[in-house]
Amino acid sequence: MSTHSLESYQIKYNIGKGGFAQVYYAIHKLTGTKVAIKIIPKSKFSDDTDSKIRIQREIEILRKIRHPFVAELFDVVETDDNICIIMEYAQNGTLLNYLNEFGPFTEENAKLIFAQLIIVMKYLFSNFQIVHRDIKAENILLDSNNNIRVIDFGLSSYQLGGQLFKTQSGSPCYASPELLLCKEYTIAADIWSAGVLLYALVSGNLPFQDQNMTKLVQKIAFKELDYPDNFSDQLIDLLKKILQRDQSKRITLDEIMAHPWVKDSIKTMTDKLLQFSLDKEMINSTLKILGFNTTQIEKDLYSNIINQGTISYRILRREYFLANFPPLFHTCKEGKSMKSNSHNAIEALPRLDNKHVNFGNRMSLPSQQATPVIISKRRHCPSPVIHMPQ
């Protein structure tokens, strides 16, 4: 935890809430940079061990990973009453909000978003054996250039040594058949969720929906999926391989990256990441103007020390990426608004959790109560490994 207080930030207004947390738009005073602060009252989880573990796990994971398409953790402040997680602020909001405002994406733009997501999933699993376990439209933000930021690692876990997961987690409409039917599962469940998201990106609707949880499980586990007429043959082929109910036959991340529908977009995006370089002189010049000793900051970064110097460096590094990495696409209405009669708006859906209602021996699901935390309302290939430049 950081030793300083929230005095380094000017909190402006609330931009989201859910679960235990309230999320605020704020300004980092030293750099003038916009940030998002997730404030979690300790009183809300003092007797809830599971929630406490999730918060600790999310912070631990975010401390480890450093990827351009994952929302960056800048700071964690613990006060007497709250845990405050200071994150990158993504101006263009969630994919869910984008879909509901502008409607579905063209296949070309959906390819770019999906390519970035797969690159992140590959990075997480290849380097850390991390499985996200809650991939959905609410948990992917768009920055001001519409490049993605994956968020919300509270349900994430490590799949070490080929272990299998047993705990139900995630959001029902995105959950894989094996997870919903209480079977053991692997990263293949994340791949299923990514396929559900891809379907939604291009159609504007989730592939499996029902307000009745038992019927929803039956649809996901057994119903044949119909594909819209405007889906290309290659997209349908990829979706069929992703939304394969037998997880042992489901397409892998490497196979997705080699699939003809998306492989060129993944190569293009990977090349852009590899070609991107950080202008350290520019960042150091700004840090010196702010009164920092850049030699000391470099030593502190190497030693994983968290202080105002290293926090300011990380914020300026992310701002440089935002200002200089190419836009993914330009925001525009690519189709009718999802609020029109042509398709139904995708709604934020509840998570599964450990406290669920039993529906016989075959399936167990929660009642629809929980609301996901949304961090803002705004704005790997097999080789090589891509990190945010140091």
Stockholm file with secondary structure:
# STOCKHOLM 1.0

chainA/1-390         MSTHSLESYQIKYNIGKGGFAQVYYAIHKLTGTKVAIKIIPKSKFSDDTDSKIRIQREIEILRKIRHPFVAELFDVVETDDNICIIMEYAQNGTLLNYLNEFGPFTEENAKLIFAQLIIVMKYLFSNFQIVHRDIKAENILLDSNNNIRVIDFGLSSYQLGGQLFKTQSGSPCYASPELLLCKEYTIAADIWSAGVLLYALVSGNLPFQDQNMTKLVQKIAFKELDYPDNFSDQLIDLLKKILQRDQSKRITLDEIMAHPWVKDSIKTMTDKLLQFSLDKEMINSTLKILGFNTTQIEKDLYSNIINQGTISYRILRREYFLANFPPLFHTCKEGKSMKSNSHNAIEALPRLDNKHVNFGNRMSLPSQQATPVIISKRRHCPSPVIHMPQ
#=GR chainA/1-390 SS CBSSCGGGEEEEEEEEEETTEEEEEEEETTTTEEEEEEEEEGGGTTTCHHHHHHHHHHHHHHHHCCCTTBCCEEEEEECSSEEEEEEECCTTCBHHHHHHHHCCCCHHHHHHHHHHHHHHHHHHHHHHCEECSCCSGGGEEECTTCCEEECCCTTCEECGGGCCBCSCCBCGGGCCHHHHTTCCBCTHHHHHHHHHHHHHHHHSSCSSCCSSHHHHHHHHHHCCCCCCTTSCHHHHHHHHHHTCSSTTTSCCHHHHHTSTTTHHHHHHHHHHHHHCCCCHHHHHHHHHHTTCCHHHHHHHHHTTCCSHHHHHHHHHHHHHHHHHSCCSCCCCCCSSCTTSTTSCCCCCCCCBCSSCEEETTTEEECCSCCCCCCCCSCCCCSSCCCCCCC
#=GC SS_cons         CBSSCGGGEEEEEEEEEETTEEEEEEEETTTTEEEEEEEEEGGGTTTCHHHHHHHHHHHHHHHHCCCTTBCCEEEEEECSSEEEEEEECCTTCBHHHHHHHHCCCCHHHHHHHHHHHHHHHHHHHHHHCEECSCCSGGGEEECTTCCEEECCCTTCEECGGGCCBCSCCBCGGGCCHHHHTTCCBCTHHHHHHHHHHHHHHHHSSCSSCCSSHHHHHHHHHHCCCCCCTTSCHHHHHHHHHHTCSSTTTSCCHHHHHTSTTTHHHHHHHHHHHHHCCCCHHHHHHHHHHTTCCHHHHHHHHHTTCCSHHHHHHHHHHHHHHHHHSCCSCCCCCCSSCTTSTTSCCCCCCCCBCSSCEEETTTEEECCSCCCCCCCCSCCCCSSCCCCCCC
//
